[in-house]
């Protein structure tokens, strides 16, 4: 059973178990996002086409980055709120069993399809 928020058991990169605080989760998420090469590729390849001619490229890129960050925060809050509402339903033993059966059936189906596929 899960403990209160901020004290959930976690497995660190070193492989040992510990407790993860909200601040630790925030730091890990921030580091993951900042070190994600896909985000850098997105900013370098996609955003420049929306920068108006003659404007400060650095300032506009930072502005677009802030807008994207705000959108991601809003999206994260929505997802967390929905998951929080569904937590009791999804934690019920009958629902968990049903979800496990459905996902197991899907995995078996994918495996059979792969095994029977002609090359």
HELIX and SHEET records of a PDB file:
HELIX    1   1 UNK A   22  UNK A   34  1                                  13    
HELIX    2   2 UNK A   37  UNK A   45  1                                   9    
HELIX    3   3 UNK A   47  UNK A   50  5                                   4    
HELIX    4   4 UNK A   57  UNK A   91  1                                  35    
HELIX    5   5 UNK A   93  UNK A  116  1                                  24    
SHEET    1   A 2 UNK A   8  UNK A  11  0                                        
SHEET    2   A 2 UNK A  17  UNK A  20 -1                                        
END                                                                             
